[in-house]
Amino acid sequence: MAHQTDVLDLSELAWLVKSRCGVDLSRYRATTLNRRVLHRMAMTGSGDIEEYLGRLTAEPDEMEKLMDIVTIHVTEFYRDRDVFRSLERGYVPALIDEKTGAGQGIFRAWSAGCSTGEEAYSMAMMIDRAVRNVSPNTHIEVFGTDISEDSCRTARKGVYSDEKIEALPEDIRDGYFEKEGQTRKVTSGLRSLVKFMSHDLFAASPYSHLDLIMCRNVMIHFEHEVRDEVIANFHDSLQDRGLLVLGKSEAMTGPLEDLFELVEPRCKIYRKNVQEDHSRED
Ligand SMILES: C[S@@+](CC[C@H](N)C(=O)[O-])C[C@H]1O[C@@H](n2cnc3c(N)ncnc32)[C@H](O)[C@@H]1O
């Protein structure tokens, strides 16, 4: 029987996952991955990795369960309320104001690793509230992406249990959700602002000219160098002075730090530095 401290040879498993699901496990943190596979082995009563590989090949359900614990989908509306408060009361209105002054009437945001949609809808609500106060004619576009197509499907429906909504302030609950039996559905107005699609963060970024990216509690599972690649992609996707928000326990390190200014350390809010134009220099 495998022990929780065993170091597994995961090469065959990684190959199987890549060929069946297209997910590159070598980019996830090796120690965490090892622990999660050991957990699935214990849950399925597999004595060693070969036995577990046998199950993974024969039982489609097991592949889904493994992917679920490797990618972990835990999320909530307005997760880390103070982050949304800071954005809504300060950084987002200021950016909208700057853009309006420059004749740009659109605000584009991306929830990267959005799980079942709560973060993307929270961003849309927060931006909508900020826009109403500052520049009501500003058009809002929010993109939500996740590697899991299942999660994106749930997100698109916009239907959530009462428990998921009950902790939200009343004006948000009443303004952006309508009752549907025992559940609540995001209003069609808000849903029309948010587009979901499955996307792997290890692929090229599908968006450009963004004003805000939130990527929280996703890269914590990635190897360091992979994290840097993903952040470099975010940098290319943002407008000058656009905002990047990481998870509270995540941080940017090394040369990437020169590309952004950490404007609010407590909330991990970064602003893209204005790029100097060297094209006219001799
Ligand atoms: C813990 S959830 C975070 C949800 C939300 N950002 C939040 O903080 O509440 C992590 C999400 O990252 C997604 N994920 C993991 N690896 C990914 C990848 N390579 N590309 C895109 N999404 C990924 C998972 O499917 C999962 O839904």
The ligand as an SDF file (V2000), in Angstrom:
LIG
                    3D

 27 29  0  0  0  0  0  0  0  0999 V2000
   -9.5700   27.6530   -6.7210 C   0  0  0  0  0  0  0  0  0  0  0  0
  -10.3050   28.0260   -8.2590 S   0  0  0  0  0  0  0  0  0  0  0  0
  -10.1900   29.7910   -8.2120 C   0  0  0  0  0  0  0  0  0  0  0  0
  -11.4700   30.4570   -8.6740 C   0  0  0  0  0  0  0  0  0  0  0  0
  -11.4440   31.9880   -8.5370 C   0  0  0  0  0  0  0  0  0  0  0  0
  -10.3690   32.5610   -9.2890 N   0  0  0  0  0  0  0  0  0  0  0  0
  -11.3510   32.3840   -7.0890 C   0  0  0  0  0  0  0  0  0  0  0  0
  -10.3130   32.8250   -6.6160 O   0  0  0  0  0  0  0  0  0  0  0  0
  -12.3640   32.2410   -6.3800 O   0  0  0  0  0  0  0  0  0  0  0  0
   -8.9920   27.5730   -9.3890 C   0  0  0  0  0  0  0  0  0  0  0  0
   -9.4770   27.4130  -10.8300 C   0  0  0  0  0  0  0  0  0  0  0  0
   -8.3370   27.4080  -11.6850 O   0  0  0  0  0  0  0  0  0  0  0  0
   -8.6260   26.5710  -12.7870 C   0  0  0  0  0  0  0  0  0  0  0  0
   -7.3720   26.1630  -13.4480 N   0  0  0  0  0  0  0  0  0  0  0  0
   -6.4190   25.2930  -13.0070 C   0  0  0  0  0  0  0  0  0  0  0  0
   -5.4470   25.1580  -13.9350 N   0  0  0  0  0  0  0  0  0  0  0  0
   -5.7780   25.9820  -14.9710 C   0  0  0  0  0  0  0  0  0  0  0  0
   -5.1750   26.2860  -16.2260 C   0  0  0  0  0  0  0  0  0  0  0  0
   -4.0180   25.7030  -16.6010 N   0  0  0  0  0  0  0  0  0  0  0  0
   -5.7990   27.1620  -17.0470 N   0  0  0  0  0  0  0  0  0  0  0  0
   -6.9700   27.7400  -16.6890 C   0  0  0  0  0  0  0  0  0  0  0  0
   -7.6040   27.4950  -15.5250 N   0  0  0  0  0  0  0  0  0  0  0  0
   -7.0100   26.6200  -14.6610 C   0  0  0  0  0  0  0  0  0  0  0  0
   -9.3480   25.3960  -12.1370 C   0  0  0  0  0  0  0  0  0  0  0  0
  -10.0930   24.6550  -13.0740 O   0  0  0  0  0  0  0  0  0  0  0  0
  -10.1900   26.0990  -11.0680 C   0  0  0  0  0  0  0  0  0  0  0  0
  -11.5070   26.3230  -11.5010 O   0  0  0  0  0  0  0  0  0  0  0  0
  1  2  1  0
  2  3  1  0
  2 10  1  0
  3  4  1  0
  4  5  1  0
  5  6  1  0
  5  7  1  0
  7  8  2  0
  7  9  1  0
 10 11  1  0
 11 12  1  0
 11 26  1  0
 12 13  1  0
 13 14  1  0
 13 24  1  0
 14 15  1  0
 14 23  1  0
 15 16  2  0
 16 17  1  0
 17 18  1  0
 17 23  2  0
 18 19  1  0
 18 20  2  0
 20 21  1  0
 21 22  2  0
 22 23  1  0
 24 25  1  0
 24 26  1  0
 26 27  1  0
M  CHG  2   2   1   9  -1
M  END
$$$$
